[in-house]
């Protein structure tokens, strides 16, 4: 019995000490992608893409195809009752071609966006890491977690905006 009491006392003491050590640990969270994409440089590159002639042409093409598909669907809904099976099949084939064109156009848009995103990440990733490391040293932090995986984080411990400000200032 005395042995069990000693074991429990040692466990309680170690839990208390680890709790005290944990209370002194300075923890923060950080979202790398949000920081990079919030910088002035990233916003400029994204805006440049969205105002480029190639992107604009694809965007308007996608909108045009979507509008045409919507009209075709409405037409089919109104008139398909009077169509023969051959007419229905032909109309469905035309709609499938339009849908395929729309999907291809959207894929091209997403590919352009992904390429610019990768370029931004590649060029600004090291700068974000440098800015984050400087803030970690300044604030003497012990642990920095990914903000997107944290269940809860007080906004005061989120370093994302601080990193963005530092990156924008460093240009």
Residue pairs with C-beta under 8 A, 6 or more apart in sequence:
25 142
25 143
26 139
26 140
26 141
26 142
26 143
27 141
27 142
27 143
27 144
27 145
27 157
28 136
28 139
28 141
28 143
28 144
28 145
28 157
28 158
28 159
29 144
29 145
29 146
29 147
29 150
29 153
29 157
29 158
29 159
29 160
30 132
30 144
30 145
30 146
30 147
30 158
30 159
30 160
30 163
31 146
31 147
31 148
31 158
31 160
32 125
32 128
32 132
32 146
33 121
34 147
34 160
35 128
35 132
35 160
35 163
35 164
35 167
36 42
36 120
36 121
36 124
36 125
36 128
36 167
37 43
37 46
37 117
37 120
38 160
38 161
38 164
39 124
39 164
39 167
39 168
40 168
40 171
41 120
41 123
41 124
41 167
41 171
42 120
42 124
45 116
45 119
45 120
46 116
46 120
49 55
49 112
49 113
49 116
50 56
54 112
55 109
55 112
58 105
58 108
58 109
58 112
59 109
61 105
62 102
62 105
62 106
62 109
65 98
65 101
65 102
65 105
66 102
68 98
69 95
69 98
69 99
69 102
72 91
72 94
72 95
72 98
73 95
76 88
76 91
76 92
76 95
80 88
80 91
83 91
124 167
127 167
127 170
128 163
128 167
131 163
131 166
131 167
131 170
132 144
132 159
132 163
134 166
135 141
135 159
135 162
135 163
135 166
136 144
144 159
145 153
147 153
147 158
147 160
